[in-house]
Amino acid sequence: MRILHTNMLRGWGGQSNRILVEATGTRRAGHDVALAVPRDAQLGVRGKLADLTVFPHFRFRSPIIVWNFWQDIQDMRRIIDDWYPDIIHTHGSQDTWVVVAVQSLAGKKFPPIIRTKHNIFEWKPSRANKWMYGHLDAFVSISSFVDQQVAGFPGIGDKPRILIPSAPDRTALEKPCNSIRGEIPGCAPGKFLWGSTGRLRSEKGFDVLLKAFARVREKRTDAFLAIAGDGSDRAALELQAKALGLGPDALCFLGFRQDVPALLHSIDAYVLASRAEGLGTAILEALCVGLPVVATHVGGIPDSVTHEQTGLLVPSGNEVALADAMLRIMDDPALREKLKVAGKQKILYEFTEERLIERTLKFYLDVFRQHNLQ
């Protein structure tokens, strides 16, 4: 088969990583794969490094910006006419709008369109959205929470859909690497090192994490927190940390890191205080390297973190509960060991790249056959 992935994102995150995993995995299985992305998209850059076909011609902005939208339609139409995919797999709203517009203008048999929903932000049941999603042929969800959202959207409940969770990059995560613990400013030997990763934005809940960690430090001065990531809230979070009395002997903002596997292998436990998560790829990575995990009970996180079995779950926005869970991890070595073993086993059995690719390819084939029988 020929599979064309479209994605509107320019930065790098769990969604872009999953698309790259799908694309490289399906190509290894013997299929032709291409990426249609914005000119400056990280997915396109990494796709080229992986020797994938990349069409970096797109703007993928709001359809109300008519000129950009029309240019994208023309570019997409040329690619589909020249490359002619068997499956078009969209991953965001703007790129889906472009593909559906081309489909509507085609006036001939068109490849089936599959859409993956990567986040928990609900699709508004507007007339325009009902029209767009009504033109799609099938849907993929990354977690049970997201799958329920898709199933409940008007007009698409009977269309083919499947839940296929993402998978961490075990090759990168299990590769031997040197500890970077000594490179973290302020993290003296003997500290219990907590790690957290993600974009520094409101939905990731780092403001709640800082409040919780200040409580942890009141009882355990040997605790240290390293936060890896960057974003629009960084300056505000740094001011908040100072106001909470979290100085350089307690906390370090590491900024954006390209060596997250090395960081994960260097810490003692992982914490994520998100207000919203489609699945929580960062959690999968932490579990994969065998870390005890504390996370919030939101979105798709409970698919991988079962409370008291593979990690500890707390309500979102509750710094008291978050601090208590972190202290439990620090104070109970037996609990840490139990969670580490069970968490890693869950990833090895349920969240593998092989399973992701196998289920994706089977779904492609099922949708393709059904589409051609119509």
N, C-alpha and C positions, 0 to 999 in steps of 0.2 A: 504493500500500500504506500501511497504518498500522503503524508500528514503535514498540514500547515498549522502551526501554532501562531496565534496572535496575542499580543500583550501590550498594554498601554503604559506600564510602569517604566520609569527611567532609572530609579535607584535599585538597590539590591536588598532582598529580604527573603522570607520563607516562600512567598509565591513565586518569585523569579527562580529561586533554587529548585523548587519542585518542577517547574517547567523544563529547566535544563536537565534534571534527572530523567524526566519522561522522554525528552527529545533524544538524549544520548543513549538511553536504554532501548528505545524502540529502533534506533538506527543500528545498534549492535545486534538486534534481533533480525536484521535484514531489510528494514524498510527505509524509504527515503523520507527525510524530515527537513522542514524549513521553518524559520522563525521570521515573522513579520513584526517589527518593533520600531519605536521612535529612533531617530538618528543618534541620539546620545544615550541610549539605554544600555545599562550594564549587562543585561541579558544578551544583547547583541554582541557586545565586546567578548563576553565569555563564550558565547556560542561560536564565534569565529575561532577562538583559541581551541575549541573542541572540534573544529573542522566541520561544523554544521553550515548548511546553506542559510544565509541571513539576508533578509530584505529590509535594510534600515532606512526606508523611504518615508516613514509615516510621522504624522503629528499626533494623532489620536487624542484630540482635544474635544471639548463639548460640541455636539452637533449644532448648537446655536451659533457657533462661529462658522458661518456658512462656507466661506472660501476655503478654509482649512479642511472642513468636512468633505467638500466636493473634490478637493485635490486627493484626499485619502481614498475616496470612492474610486476615482480614476486609476490611482496606483494599484489598489487592491484588484480592480477589474482586470488590469493588464497581467498581474501576477497569476491570477486564477486562470485566465485564458491561456497564458504561456506555459505555466508549470502544471496546471490542472490537478489539484489534489483530489484524493479519494475521500479524505476527511478534513474538515476545517475545525480546529479546536480553539475556541476563544476563551479568554481568561479575565476579561475586564469589561466594564460597561461601554467605554468609548470604542474599543476595537470591535465589540459585538455589534454596536450600532452600524459601523462601517460595513461589516460583513453582511448583515441583514439588508442594508440598503443596496448592496451589490446584488444580492439574491433577488430582491424585488425588481430590480431593473434588468435582470438577466434575460427573462423571457424564454428560458430553456431549462432543461434539467440541471440541477445544481447539486454540488456535493452536500452530504449531510453536515449539519453544524452542531457540534457538541460544546457545551459551556460548562466550565468548572467554576463553582462558587468557592472562593478561598477564605472569605471572612464572614463575620456574623452581622454585618450591617444589612438590615432588611431591605429588600427591593420594594420600593413604593408601588402600590397597586394602581398607578396612574394609567390612563388610557394609552399613553405612548408606550409605557413599559409592558402592558398587557399585549400590545401589538407586537413589540419586538420579541419578547420571550415566547410568544405564540408561534413565531416563525422558526424557533429552534427545534432541533430533532431529538436531543437527549441532553442529560445533565449529569455532572459528576459533583459529589460533595466530598469534602476532606474530613468531616467528622459527623457524628450522629446528630449533634445540635444543628449543624448547617443543613443536613439532609432533611430534617423536620421543617426547616424554613422553606426549602425548595419545594417540598411536597405540598406545603400549604399555600403556595402562590397560585392565584386564580388562573385556571385554564391549562396548567401544565402537570397536574397531579397524575394523569394517566400516561404521560410520556415516559419513555425509558429513562431510568436514572439509577445511579449506583453510588455507593459509599466506598471510596478508596482513600485510606489515610496516607499521608506523606511518609517518607522514610528518611532518617538521617543518613548522611554520607559516612557509612561505617569505614570505608577505605581511608578517608582522611582522619576520622576520629580515632581509629585503632592503630594508626601509624605511630611508631615510636618517636617520641619528641622530648626535648629537654624541658624541664620545668622553668617557667618564667617568674616563679615566685620571688626570686631575688631581684627582679627588675621592677617590682611594684613598690613605688615610693611609700615609705612609712610602715610597710608590712614586715615587722621585725620577726626573727625566728621565734617559734613557740606560739604565734598567734593562730587562732582558729579562723581560717580564711573563707568567707562567704563570697560567692560570685553571682552576678546577675548581668544579663546581656539584653540588648534591644534598643530600639529607637527611643530617644529621650523625648517622649511625647506623652500627653495626658493618658491615652488609653493603656499605656504600659504600667501606670501606677507607681512610678518611682518616688513620687511625693509621699505616698503611703508607706513605701518601703523605708524611706529615710526616717519617718516618724517611728516606725516599728523598730528600726535599728538603734535609734536613740534609747528606746526602752531596753533593748538587749544590752546595750553598753552600761546601763545603770547596774546590771547584775553580773555581767561578764565583761570586764575591761580587756580581756584577751581576745575579744571578737574584733575582726577587721572585715570591711566590705569593699570589694572591688567591683566597680560598675563599668562595663564595656559597652560603648555605643555613643552615638552623637545624635543631635536633633535640636529642634527649635526651643526646647525647654531647658537646655543645659545651663544657661546662665541663671535662670530662676532656681533650679535645683541646687546649684552651687551656693547661692545665697541662702537657701533654706537649710542646707547642711551646716553652714556657719552659724545660723540662728539657733540651731538645735545643739550646738556645741560639738559637732562632729568634725574634729580637726584632722590634720594629716596623719595622726597616729591611729585614727579609727577608720578613715575612708579615703578612697582614691577614685577619681573619675579618669578612666583610662583612655577615653575617646574611642573613635572607630578603630577596630582591630581586625587584621586579616589573619591572625593566628589564634582564632577562637579555640580550636582543638587543644593547642598548647596551654591556653588559659584554663580550660576545663580540667585538664590533667594536673593543674597546679593548685586547685582549690580543694577545700574540705567538704563543702556542701553548696548547693545551688538554690536560689530563691527567685521566684517570679511573682510580682504583685499585680499582674495585669487586671484591668477593668474589662477587657474584651480580647478574646483570642479565638480565631477560627479553629485551630487545632493546638498550636503551641509548639512549633518546630524546635525552638530553643530547649523546651522541656525534653523532647525526644533525644536531642543531642546530649543533654546532661545525663539522662538515664542510660544512654548507650555507653558512656564511659564509666558508668558505675558510681554515680554520685547520689547521695541522699538528697531528696528534693522537697521543698516547701513551695506550694503554689496556691493560687486562688481558684475557687470553684466557679469558673466561668467558661462559657462557650464549649469548645472541644477538649479542654484540658482533662476532664474526667475520663476521656477515652483512654488516656495513657496513665494517669495518676489515680489509682484507687486508694482512697483514704485508709491509712494504717497498713496498707499492703505494699504498694509501690511508691508511696510518698505520703505527705501530709497535706490535706486540703483545708483552706480557711475561707471565710466569706470575703468577697471583694470589698475593699475600702475599710476594713477593720484592722487597724494597726495593732490593737491589743491582742487579737487572736493570732495575727501574723508573728508578733514578737514572742508570744507563748510557744508557738510551734517551733520557731527558730531555737529557742532556749531548750526545748525538749530534745531537738536534734543534738545540740551541743552537750547536753548533760547525760545522754544515754547512748553509750557506744554500741550496746547490743541492738538498739533500735536502728542506729545508723547502718550497721552491717546487714540487718534484715532487709531494710529498704533498698540498699545497694544491690543485693543479690536478686531480689524479686523484680526490681525495676529493670535491670539489664536483661533478665530473662524475658520479660514482656516485650521489650524492643526486638530481641532476637527472634521471637516467635511471631509477632503480630505486625511489626512495622519495618519490614525489610524492603529493600529496593527491588529484589527479585519478585516479591509478591505484588508490589506496586506496578511493575512493568507487565507482569503476566495478566493481572486483572484489567489493566488499561487496554492491552492489545485484544483481549477477548471481547471487551466492550466495544472497541472500534469495529471489530469484525461483525459482531451481532448487529450493531447499528447500521453498518454498511449494507449487510445482507437485507435487513428489513427495509431500508430506504429503497433499495433496488427492486424490491418486490411490489412497491406501491405503484 
